Amino acid sequence: MGQTNINIRMDEDLKKEAESLFSELGLNMTTAVNIFVRQSLRQGGIPFEITTQSDPFYNPDNIKRLKESIQQMEQGKTVRKSMNDTHYGDK
């Protein structure tokens, strides 16, 4: 099987971070890119979810609940319990 070269443009700092990570994993950039391409072909698409949200935890529903919880805390409407208050297995 023949080999070919590809050129990729990438932010310099991003490249350095990626090379550092891949090095910790015992890989170089070429091997990491080849793994990505092989996994993409095996799965018939990108091998991970692509989303506009940086962290799924911060979706609109969770943000709303967090804000409501903060308001309740600020109004003194909180319930405090410790591990001593919980009796597991008691009926």
VOPADO-90461 format. One record per residue: residue in one letter; y, z, x of N, C-alpha, C in turn; residue number from 1. Coordinates in Angstrom, 2 decimals. Layout:
// VOPADO-90461
SITE / type / nc2 / nc3 / nc1 / cac2 / cac3 / cac1 / cc2 / cc3 / cc1 / seq
SITE / A / Y / Z / X / Y / Z / X / Y / Z / X / NUM
...
***
This chain:
// VOPADO-90461
SITE / type / nc2 / nc3 / nc1 / cac2 / cac3 / cac1 / cc2 / cc3 / cc1 / seq
SITE / M / -1.17 / 0.00 / 0.84 / 0.00 / 0.00 / 0.00 / 1.24 / 0.00 / 0.89 / 1
SITE / G / 2.18 / -0.90 / 0.64 / 3.39 / -1.02 / 1.45 / 4.42 / 0.04 / 1.11 / 2
SITE / Q / 5.30 / 0.27 / 2.02 / 6.38 / 1.24 / 1.84 / 7.70 / 0.49 / 1.67 / 3
SITE / T / 8.65 / 1.10 / 0.99 / 9.98 / 0.52 / 0.86 / 11.01 / 1.64 / 0.97 / 4
SITE / N / 12.21 / 1.30 / 1.33 / 13.30 / 2.27 / 1.44 / 14.19 / 2.16 / 0.21 / 5
SITE / I / 14.75 / 3.30 / -0.21 / 15.75 / 3.31 / -1.26 / 16.95 / 4.09 / -0.75 / 6
SITE / N / 18.13 / 3.76 / -1.23 / 19.34 / 4.49 / -0.88 / 19.87 / 5.17 / -2.13 / 7
SITE / I / 20.22 / 6.43 / -2.01 / 20.73 / 7.21 / -3.13 / 22.05 / 7.84 / -2.71 / 8
SITE / R / 23.06 / 7.71 / -3.55 / 24.34 / 8.39 / -3.30 / 24.30 / 9.75 / -3.99 / 9
SITE / M / 24.74 / 10.77 / -3.25 / 24.68 / 12.13 / -3.76 / 25.80 / 12.94 / -3.12 / 10
SITE / D / 26.34 / 13.89 / -3.85 / 27.32 / 14.81 / -3.30 / 26.73 / 15.48 / -2.06 / 11
SITE / E / 27.52 / 15.56 / -1.01 / 27.03 / 16.10 / 0.27 / 26.54 / 17.54 / 0.15 / 12
SITE / D / 27.30 / 18.39 / -0.56 / 26.89 / 19.79 / -0.72 / 25.60 / 19.91 / -1.53 / 13
SITE / L / 25.47 / 19.08 / -2.57 / 24.26 / 19.06 / -3.38 / 23.06 / 18.69 / -2.52 / 14
SITE / K / 23.23 / 17.69 / -1.68 / 22.15 / 17.25 / -0.79 / 21.73 / 18.39 / 0.15 / 15
SITE / K / 22.70 / 19.09 / 0.71 / 22.39 / 20.19 / 1.62 / 21.63 / 21.30 / 0.91 / 16
SITE / E / 22.07 / 21.63 / -0.31 / 21.37 / 22.67 / -1.08 / 19.94 / 22.24 / -1.40 / 17
SITE / A / 19.78 / 20.97 / -1.79 / 18.45 / 20.47 / -2.12 / 17.55 / 20.48 / -0.88 / 18
SITE / E / 18.08 / 20.03 / 0.24 / 17.28 / 20.02 / 1.48 / 16.86 / 21.42 / 1.86 / 19
SITE / S / 17.74 / 22.38 / 1.67 / 17.42 / 23.77 / 1.99 / 16.30 / 24.28 / 1.09 / 20
SITE / L / 16.43 / 24.02 / -0.22 / 15.39 / 24.44 / -1.17 / 14.06 / 23.78 / -0.84 / 21
SITE / F / 14.08 / 22.47 / -0.66 / 12.83 / 21.75 / -0.40 / 12.20 / 22.22 / 0.91 / 22
SITE / S / 13.03 / 22.55 / 1.90 / 12.51 / 23.05 / 3.17 / 11.76 / 24.37 / 2.95 / 23
SITE / E / 12.33 / 25.25 / 2.11 / 11.66 / 26.52 / 1.80 / 10.32 / 26.28 / 1.13 / 24
SITE / L / 10.21 / 25.17 / 0.41 / 8.96 / 24.82 / -0.28 / 8.02 / 24.01 / 0.61 / 25
SITE / G / 8.44 / 23.78 / 1.85 / 7.61 / 23.01 / 2.78 / 7.68 / 21.51 / 2.55 / 26
SITE / L / 8.78 / 21.05 / 1.93 / 8.95 / 19.63 / 1.61 / 10.20 / 19.09 / 2.29 / 27
SITE / N / 10.26 / 17.78 / 2.42 / 11.50 / 17.13 / 2.81 / 12.02 / 16.36 / 1.59 / 28
SITE / M / 13.19 / 15.78 / 1.70 / 13.80 / 15.08 / 0.57 / 12.92 / 13.92 / 0.09 / 29
SITE / T / 12.35 / 13.17 / 1.00 / 11.51 / 12.03 / 0.63 / 10.31 / 12.49 / -0.19 / 30
SITE / T / 9.63 / 13.54 / 0.26 / 8.46 / 14.04 / -0.47 / 8.87 / 14.56 / -1.85 / 31
SITE / A / 9.99 / 15.28 / -1.92 / 10.46 / 15.82 / -3.20 / 10.77 / 14.69 / -4.18 / 32
SITE / V / 11.44 / 13.65 / -3.73 / 11.76 / 12.52 / -4.60 / 10.48 / 11.82 / -5.04 / 33
SITE / N / 9.54 / 11.65 / -4.13 / 8.26 / 11.03 / -4.50 / 7.51 / 11.86 / -5.54 / 34
SITE / I / 7.54 / 13.18 / -5.42 / 6.90 / 14.05 / -6.41 / 7.57 / 13.85 / -7.76 / 35
SITE / F / 8.90 / 13.82 / -7.77 / 9.64 / 13.61 / -9.02 / 9.24 / 12.28 / -9.68 / 36
SITE / V / 9.20 / 11.21 / -8.90 / 8.86 / 9.89 / -9.44 / 7.42 / 9.88 / -9.96 / 37
SITE / R / 6.50 / 10.44 / -9.22 / 5.09 / 10.46 / -9.66 / 4.93 / 11.26 / -10.96 / 38
SITE / Q / 5.58 / 12.43 / -11.04 / 5.51 / 13.22 / -12.27 / 6.14 / 12.48 / -13.44 / 39
SITE / S / 7.24 / 11.78 / -13.20 / 7.88 / 11.00 / -14.25 / 6.94 / 9.94 / -14.78 / 40
SITE / L / 6.24 / 9.27 / -13.89 / 5.29 / 8.23 / -14.30 / 4.11 / 8.84 / -15.06 / 41
SITE / R / 3.60 / 9.96 / -14.59 / 2.48 / 10.62 / -15.27 / 2.85 / 11.05 / -16.69 / 42
SITE / Q / 4.07 / 11.56 / -16.85 / 4.49 / 12.08 / -18.14 / 5.18 / 11.04 / -19.02 / 43
SITE / G / 5.43 / 9.89 / -18.44 / 6.09 / 8.84 / -19.21 / 7.54 / 9.16 / -19.51 / 44
SITE / G / 8.19 / 9.92 / -18.66 / 9.59 / 10.31 / -18.84 / 10.00 / 11.32 / -17.79 / 45
SITE / I / 11.20 / 11.81 / -17.93 / 11.69 / 12.83 / -17.00 / 10.82 / 14.08 / -17.18 / 46
SITE / P / 10.33 / 14.68 / -16.10 / 9.37 / 15.79 / -16.22 / 9.99 / 17.16 / -16.50 / 47
SITE / F / 11.17 / 17.17 / -17.09 / 11.81 / 18.42 / -17.51 / 12.82 / 18.08 / -18.58 / 48
SITE / E / 13.22 / 19.11 / -19.34 / 14.18 / 18.90 / -20.42 / 15.57 / 18.66 / -19.85 / 49
SITE / I / 16.23 / 17.66 / -20.38 / 17.61 / 17.39 / -19.99 / 18.49 / 17.80 / -21.16 / 50
SITE / T / 19.45 / 18.68 / -20.91 / 20.27 / 19.21 / -21.97 / 21.71 / 19.36 / -21.51 / 51
SITE / T / 22.63 / 19.40 / -22.44 / 24.02 / 19.63 / -22.08 / 24.32 / 21.11 / -21.93 / 52
SITE / Q / 23.41 / 21.96 / -22.37 / 23.61 / 23.40 / -22.24 / 23.10 / 23.85 / -20.88 / 53
SITE / S / 23.93 / 24.63 / -20.19 / 23.51 / 25.08 / -18.87 / 22.41 / 26.14 / -18.96 / 54
SITE / D / 22.42 / 26.91 / -20.02 / 21.40 / 27.93 / -20.20 / 21.12 / 28.04 / -21.69 / 55
SITE / P / 19.88 / 27.79 / -22.12 / 19.58 / 27.82 / -23.55 / 19.90 / 29.16 / -24.22 / 56
SITE / F / 20.00 / 30.23 / -23.44 / 20.34 / 31.53 / -24.01 / 21.71 / 31.48 / -24.67 / 57
SITE / Y / 22.61 / 30.70 / -24.10 / 23.99 / 30.65 / -24.59 / 24.19 / 29.57 / -25.63 / 58
SITE / N / 23.25 / 29.45 / -26.56 / 23.42 / 28.50 / -27.65 / 24.35 / 29.12 / -28.69 / 59
SITE / P / 24.90 / 28.31 / -29.61 / 25.89 / 28.82 / -30.58 / 25.40 / 30.02 / -31.40 / 60
SITE / D / 24.14 / 30.03 / -31.82 / 23.62 / 31.16 / -32.60 / 23.61 / 32.45 / -31.80 / 61
SITE / N / 23.16 / 32.38 / -30.56 / 23.14 / 33.58 / -29.71 / 24.55 / 34.07 / -29.40 / 62
SITE / I / 25.46 / 33.14 / -29.14 / 26.85 / 33.53 / -28.86 / 27.43 / 34.26 / -30.06 / 63
SITE / K / 27.17 / 33.75 / -31.28 / 27.66 / 34.40 / -32.50 / 27.11 / 35.82 / -32.62 / 64
SITE / R / 25.80 / 35.97 / -32.38 / 25.18 / 37.29 / -32.46 / 25.73 / 38.24 / -31.39 / 65
SITE / L / 25.94 / 37.72 / -30.19 / 26.51 / 38.55 / -29.13 / 27.90 / 39.05 / -29.50 / 66
SITE / K / 28.73 / 38.14 / -30.04 / 30.08 / 38.52 / -30.43 / 30.05 / 39.57 / -31.54 / 67
SITE / E / 29.14 / 39.39 / -32.51 / 29.01 / 40.36 / -33.60 / 28.57 / 41.72 / -33.05 / 68
SITE / S / 27.65 / 41.72 / -32.12 / 27.18 / 42.97 / -31.51 / 28.30 / 43.66 / -30.75 / 69
SITE / I / 29.09 / 42.89 / -30.04 / 30.21 / 43.46 / -29.29 / 31.22 / 44.09 / -30.26 / 70
SITE / Q / 31.51 / 43.39 / -31.37 / 32.42 / 43.94 / -32.37 / 31.88 / 45.25 / -32.93 / 71
SITE / Q / 30.60 / 45.30 / -33.23 / 29.99 / 46.52 / -33.76 / 30.10 / 47.67 / -32.76 / 72
SITE / M / 29.86 / 47.35 / -31.49 / 29.97 / 48.38 / -30.46 / 31.40 / 48.90 / -30.36 / 73
SITE / E / 32.36 / 47.98 / -30.40 / 33.77 / 48.37 / -30.30 / 34.19 / 49.23 / -31.49 / 74
SITE / Q / 33.55 / 49.03 / -32.63 / 33.87 / 49.80 / -33.84 / 33.03 / 51.08 / -33.92 / 75
SITE / G / 32.21 / 51.33 / -32.91 / 31.40 / 52.54 / -32.89 / 30.18 / 52.47 / -33.79 / 76
SITE / K / 29.83 / 51.29 / -34.21 / 28.67 / 51.11 / -35.10 / 27.43 / 50.78 / -34.27 / 77
SITE / T / 27.02 / 51.74 / -33.47 / 25.84 / 51.51 / -32.63 / 24.79 / 52.57 / -32.91 / 78
SITE / V / 23.57 / 52.23 / -32.59 / 22.46 / 53.16 / -32.70 / 21.91 / 53.34 / -31.30 / 79
SITE / R / 21.81 / 54.58 / -30.89 / 21.29 / 54.86 / -29.55 / 19.95 / 55.53 / -29.67 / 80
SITE / K / 19.01 / 55.05 / -28.89 / 17.68 / 55.65 / -28.83 / 17.26 / 55.68 / -27.37 / 81
SITE / S / 16.45 / 56.64 / -27.06 / 15.87 / 56.68 / -25.72 / 14.36 / 56.51 / -25.86 / 82
SITE / M / 13.71 / 56.38 / -24.76 / 12.25 / 56.26 / -24.78 / 11.62 / 57.52 / -25.38 / 83
SITE / N / 12.29 / 58.65 / -25.25 / 11.78 / 59.90 / -25.81 / 11.84 / 59.90 / -27.33 / 84
SITE / D / 12.73 / 59.07 / -27.90 / 12.87 / 59.00 / -29.36 / 11.76 / 58.17 / -30.00 / 85
SITE / T / 11.03 / 57.44 / -29.21 / 10.02 / 56.53 / -29.74 / 8.64 / 57.15 / -29.54 / 86
SITE / H / 7.90 / 57.22 / -30.60 / 6.55 / 57.80 / -30.55 / 5.55 / 56.70 / -30.90 / 87
SITE / Y / 5.05 / 56.05 / -29.87 / 4.11 / 54.95 / -30.08 / 2.78 / 55.51 / -30.57 / 88
SITE / G / 2.23 / 54.83 / -31.54 / 0.93 / 55.21 / -32.06 / 0.99 / 56.25 / -33.13 / 89
SITE / D / 2.17 / 56.90 / -33.33 / 2.30 / 57.88 / -34.42 / 2.35 / 57.15 / -35.75 / 90
SITE / K / 1.77 / 57.76 / -36.74 / 1.80 / 57.15 / -38.08 / 2.49 / 58.06 / -39.04 / 91
***
